[in-house]
Amino acid sequence: MAERSFPCPICGEILEKHEGKAECMFCGEKEEADYICPNGHFRCEECRLAGPKEIIERTCKNYDGTEPIELAPLIMKHSSFNAHGIEHHLLVAPVILTICRNSGIDVSSKKIKTAMKRLEDIPYGACGSRGACGACESAGVAVSLITGASFRSGEERSLALRTTSNSLKAIAEMGGPRCCKQSVYASIEQAISILKEEYDLDDIEDFKCPFAGDIEGCKEERCIYYG
């Protein structure tokens, strides 16, 4: 009887037998692994079973880099993320907050929880039904939390509003139909651009979407992130 094979849930390569421990690509924890991807992809049991909120928290807590366009796609590769969906609304703010934390800005883990709490009631398809993409609002939430903005604030409130409005403008100019991956990238770029006016953050280099051509509704050559 032929031995069964299992594809990697991240890249599709056939998993190889493994002895010993492996490091989880999301949370960084090490645990015994019977199989591992030849490309090094491995999920610990807790991360394998995690939902969107939990995998965002676990991955952001472990990530120590300053590249938002490295962190966001990593999280979106998790099986709890669909090609499109409301989980993308939750993602943008924690990614931005994590990058700011790793760049020396005071950002507590509580702020990441607060961000997702503020965003969890945005419905699917809000970009079309409300004219307000959840990923754009998520970028505004990140800037609000970093600057301590409230409805009584002056410049801080303006920065949060500019972030959301600039993100919406960027996505509107890209045209439809919606692509949640595209919205995530554009919103992160707009937020980092505004935060760089006040904080020492790295520039976002040109990049290509790792999901390009593989998801339903991909705009392909009509998308600036396609390649």
C-alpha positions as CSV (number, residue, x, y, z in Angstrom):
1,M,0.0,0.0,0.0
2,A,1.4,3.4,-1.0
3,E,2.4,5.7,1.8
4,R,0.0,8.6,2.2
5,S,1.4,12.1,1.4
6,F,0.3,15.4,2.9
7,P,0.6,18.8,1.2
8,C,2.0,21.8,3.2
9,P,-1.0,24.1,4.0
10,I,1.2,27.1,3.3
11,C,2.9,26.4,0.0
12,G,1.5,23.0,-1.2
13,E,4.8,21.1,-1.2
14,I,4.6,17.5,0.0
15,L,5.6,17.3,3.7
16,E,8.6,15.2,4.6
17,K,9.1,13.0,7.6
18,H,10.9,14.7,10.5
19,E,12.4,13.7,13.8
20,G,12.8,16.1,16.7
21,K,11.4,19.6,17.3
22,A,10.6,22.2,14.7
23,E,9.9,26.0,15.2
24,C,6.5,27.3,14.5
25,M,6.5,29.9,11.7
26,F,3.8,31.9,13.4
27,C,4.5,32.0,17.2
28,G,8.1,30.8,17.2
29,E,7.4,28.0,19.8
30,K,9.2,24.7,19.3
31,E,7.5,21.3,19.5
32,E,7.9,17.7,18.3
33,A,7.1,17.4,14.6
34,D,6.5,14.2,12.7
35,Y,6.3,16.0,9.3
36,I,7.7,19.3,8.1
37,C,7.6,21.2,4.8
38,P,10.9,21.1,2.8
39,N,10.6,24.9,2.7
40,G,10.7,25.0,6.5
41,H,7.0,25.7,7.0
42,F,5.7,24.3,10.3
43,R,2.7,25.2,12.5
44,C,2.6,24.2,16.2
45,E,-0.7,22.6,17.3
46,E,-2.0,25.8,19.0
47,C,-1.4,27.9,15.9
48,R,-2.8,25.2,13.6
49,L,-6.1,25.4,15.5
50,A,-6.1,29.2,16.1
51,G,-8.7,31.5,14.7
52,P,-7.9,34.9,13.0
53,K,-7.8,36.9,16.3
54,E,-5.6,34.4,18.0
55,I,-3.2,33.9,15.1
56,I,-2.8,37.6,14.7
57,E,-1.9,38.0,18.4
58,R,0.4,35.1,18.5
59,T,2.3,36.0,15.3
60,C,2.6,39.7,16.2
61,K,3.9,38.9,19.7
62,N,6.6,36.7,18.1
63,Y,7.6,38.9,15.2
64,D,10.7,41.1,15.7
65,G,11.2,42.7,12.3
66,T,10.2,46.0,10.9
67,E,8.7,44.9,7.5
68,P,4.9,45.2,7.5
69,I,4.8,43.6,4.1
70,E,6.6,40.6,5.5
71,L,4.3,40.3,8.5
72,A,0.9,40.8,6.9
73,P,1.3,38.1,4.2
74,L,2.7,35.6,6.8
75,I,-0.5,36.0,8.8
76,M,-2.7,35.9,5.7
77,K,-1.2,32.5,4.8
78,H,-2.8,31.0,7.9
79,S,-5.7,28.6,7.2
80,S,-8.1,30.8,9.2
81,F,-7.7,33.5,6.6
82,N,-9.9,33.2,3.5
83,A,-9.1,34.8,0.2
84,H,-11.5,37.6,1.2
85,G,-13.3,38.3,4.5
86,I,-13.7,40.3,7.6
87,E,-10.6,38.9,9.2
88,H,-8.6,41.3,7.0
89,H,-10.3,44.2,8.9
90,L,-8.7,42.9,12.1
91,L,-5.2,42.5,10.6
92,V,-4.0,45.9,9.4
93,A,-3.9,47.7,12.8
94,P,-2.0,44.9,14.7
95,V,0.5,44.7,11.9
96,I,1.1,48.5,12.0
97,L,1.3,48.5,15.8
98,T,3.8,45.6,15.8
99,I,6.0,47.4,13.3
100,C,5.9,50.6,15.4
101,R,6.7,48.5,18.6
102,N,9.7,47.0,16.9
103,S,10.8,50.4,15.7
104,G,11.1,51.7,19.3
105,I,7.6,53.2,19.8
106,D,5.8,52.4,23.0
107,V,3.1,49.9,22.0
108,S,1.7,47.4,24.5
109,S,0.1,44.1,23.7
110,K,-3.1,45.6,25.1
111,K,-3.2,48.0,22.2
112,I,-3.3,45.2,19.8
113,K,-6.3,43.6,21.6
114,T,-8.0,47.0,21.8
115,A,-7.5,47.5,18.0
116,M,-9.2,44.3,17.2
117,K,-12.0,45.0,19.6
118,R,-12.7,48.3,17.9
119,L,-12.8,46.6,14.5
120,E,-14.7,43.4,15.1
121,D,-18.2,44.8,14.3
122,I,-17.4,45.9,10.7
123,P,-19.5,43.7,8.4
124,Y,-18.5,41.8,5.3
125,G,-18.7,43.9,2.2
126,A,-18.7,47.2,4.1
127,C,-16.6,48.7,1.3
128,G,-19.5,48.4,-1.1
129,S,-22.5,48.8,1.3
130,R,-21.0,51.6,3.4
131,G,-18.3,53.1,1.2
132,A,-15.8,52.4,4.0
133,C,-13.3,49.5,3.7
134,G,-12.6,47.8,7.0
135,A,-8.9,47.6,6.2
136,C,-8.8,51.4,5.8
137,E,-10.6,51.9,9.1
138,S,-8.1,49.4,10.7
139,A,-5.2,51.7,9.5
140,G,-7.0,54.6,11.1
141,V,-7.4,52.7,14.4
142,A,-3.7,52.0,14.5
143,V,-2.8,55.6,14.1
144,S,-5.4,56.6,16.7
145,L,-3.9,54.2,19.2
146,I,-0.3,55.2,18.5
147,T,-1.1,58.9,18.9
148,G,-3.7,58.6,21.6
149,A,-6.3,60.3,19.5
150,S,-9.9,60.8,20.7
151,F,-12.9,62.8,19.3
152,R,-11.6,65.8,21.4
153,S,-8.0,65.6,20.0
154,G,-6.6,68.1,17.5
155,E,-3.6,66.9,15.5
156,E,-3.9,63.3,16.7
157,R,-7.5,63.1,15.4
158,S,-6.5,64.6,12.1
159,L,-3.7,62.1,11.6
160,A,-6.2,59.2,12.2
161,L,-8.7,60.7,9.8
162,R,-6.1,61.4,7.2
163,T,-4.9,57.8,7.4
164,T,-8.4,56.3,6.8
165,S,-9.2,58.8,4.1
166,N,-5.9,58.4,2.3
167,S,-6.3,54.6,2.4
168,L,-9.8,54.9,1.0
169,K,-8.7,57.2,-1.7
170,A,-5.8,54.8,-2.7
171,I,-8.2,51.8,-2.9
172,A,-10.9,53.7,-4.7
173,E,-8.3,54.7,-7.4
174,M,-7.2,51.1,-7.8
175,G,-10.8,50.2,-8.9
176,G,-13.0,47.2,-8.2
177,P,-14.0,44.6,-7.6
178,R,-12.7,44.3,-4.0
179,C,-9.5,42.4,-3.2
180,C,-8.9,42.2,0.6
181,K,-5.2,41.5,0.1
182,Q,-4.8,44.6,-2.0
183,S,-6.8,46.7,0.6
184,V,-4.5,45.4,3.4
185,Y,-1.3,46.4,1.5
186,A,-2.6,49.8,0.5
187,S,-3.9,50.7,4.0
188,I,-0.6,49.7,5.6
189,E,1.3,51.8,3.1
190,Q,-0.8,54.8,3.7
191,A,-0.5,54.5,7.5
192,I,3.2,54.1,7.5
193,S,3.5,57.1,5.2
194,I,1.7,59.3,7.6
195,L,3.4,57.9,10.7
196,K,6.8,58.5,9.1
197,E,6.0,62.3,9.5
198,E,6.2,61.9,13.3
199,Y,8.2,58.7,13.8
200,D,11.4,57.0,12.6
201,L,10.0,54.1,10.5
202,D,11.6,52.3,7.6
203,D,10.3,52.9,4.1
204,I,8.3,50.1,2.5
205,E,10.1,48.7,-0.4
206,D,8.4,47.7,-3.7
207,F,6.9,44.2,-3.3
208,K,4.7,41.7,-5.1
209,C,1.7,39.9,-3.6
210,P,2.5,36.2,-2.8
211,F,-1.2,35.4,-3.5
212,A,-1.2,36.9,-6.9
213,G,-3.1,34.8,-9.4
214,D,-4.0,32.2,-6.8
215,I,-7.1,33.7,-5.3
216,E,-10.6,34.2,-6.7
217,G,-11.1,37.7,-8.0
218,C,-7.4,38.5,-8.4
219,K,-7.1,41.6,-10.7
220,E,-3.8,40.4,-12.0
221,E,-2.1,43.1,-14.2
222,R,-4.7,45.7,-13.1
223,C,-3.2,45.5,-9.6
224,I,0.0,47.3,-8.6
225,Y,1.0,44.5,-6.4
226,Y,0.7,41.8,-9.0
227,G,3.8,40.0,-10.2
